[in-house]
Amino acid sequence: MCRNIRPLFNFDPPATHDEIEAAALQFVRKISGSRKPSKINEAAFNAAIAEIAAASGKLLSSLETNAPAKNREAERAKAKARGQARFNR
């Protein structure tokens, strides 16, 4: 799993189009094995990003939960604390 892909569901405020597109970009980079495509593959790379972002946005808008929405800042603080605990031994 790509480290830069973060959960996007059940946050207040909801995930933005830019966040969804960034996750799609990371996913395409991971499965293609390349950070930047060659000129000949650029159109296919960009089309894949757009398709995955659209599918991800559709998925996120159709998911339902009874759990309360998570706060982005609180989740970011928890992740930072986990990282510090992990790397500052």
C-alpha positions in Angstrom: 0.0 0.0 0.0 1.2 3.5 -0.8 2.2 5.4 2.3 0.7 8.6 0.9 -2.7 7.2 0.3 -4.8 8.2 3.3 -8.3 7.1 4.3 -10.7 9.6 2.8 -14.1 8.4 4.1 -16.0 9.7 7.1 -14.2 13.0 7.6 -15.7 16.3 8.4 -15.3 18.2 6.1 -15.6 15.5 3.4 -12.6 14.7 1.1 -12.0 17.2 -1.6 -11.6 16.5 -5.3 -7.9 17.4 -4.9 -7.4 14.8 -2.1 -9.2 12.1 -4.2 -7.1 13.0 -7.2 -3.8 12.9 -5.2 -4.7 9.4 -3.9 -5.5 8.3 -7.5 -2.1 9.6 -8.7 -0.3 7.7 -5.9 -2.2 4.5 -6.8 -1.4 4.8 -10.5 2.3 5.5 -9.7 2.4 2.5 -7.5 0.8 0.0 -10.0 2.6 1.4 -13.0 6.0 1.4 -11.3 6.8 4.9 -12.5 6.7 8.3 -10.9 6.5 10.0 -14.2 5.4 8.3 -17.4 7.2 8.5 -20.7 5.7 10.8 -23.4 4.2 7.8 -25.2 2.5 6.6 -22.0 1.4 10.0 -20.6 -2.1 10.0 -22.0 -2.8 6.5 -20.6 -1.3 7.5 -17.3 -3.5 10.6 -17.0 -6.6 8.8 -18.2 -6.1 6.2 -15.5 -5.8 8.9 -12.9 -9.0 10.5 -14.0 -10.9 7.2 -14.1 -9.7 6.1 -10.7 -10.4 9.5 -9.2 -14.0 9.4 -10.6 -14.5 5.9 -9.3 -13.1 6.8 -5.9 -15.3 9.9 -5.7 -18.4 7.8 -6.6 -17.4 5.2 -4.0 -16.9 7.8 -1.2 -20.2 9.5 -2.0 -22.1 6.2 -1.9 -20.6 4.8 1.4 -22.7 5.1 4.6 -21.8 4.8 8.2 -23.4 5.2 11.6 -20.0 6.3 13.1 -19.5 9.9 13.9 -17.3 11.8 11.4 -13.6 12.0 12.3 -11.9 15.4 12.8 -9.0 15.9 10.4 -6.9 17.8 12.8 -7.4 15.2 15.6 -6.5 12.4 13.2 -3.4 14.3 12.0 -2.3 14.8 15.6 -2.8 11.1 16.4 -0.8 10.1 13.3 2.0 12.5 14.3 2.1 11.1 17.9 2.3 7.5 16.4 5.1 8.5 14.2 7.1 10.1 17.0 6.6 7.1 19.2 7.7 4.9 16.4 10.8 6.8 15.3 11.9 8.3 18.6 12.8 5.2 20.6 
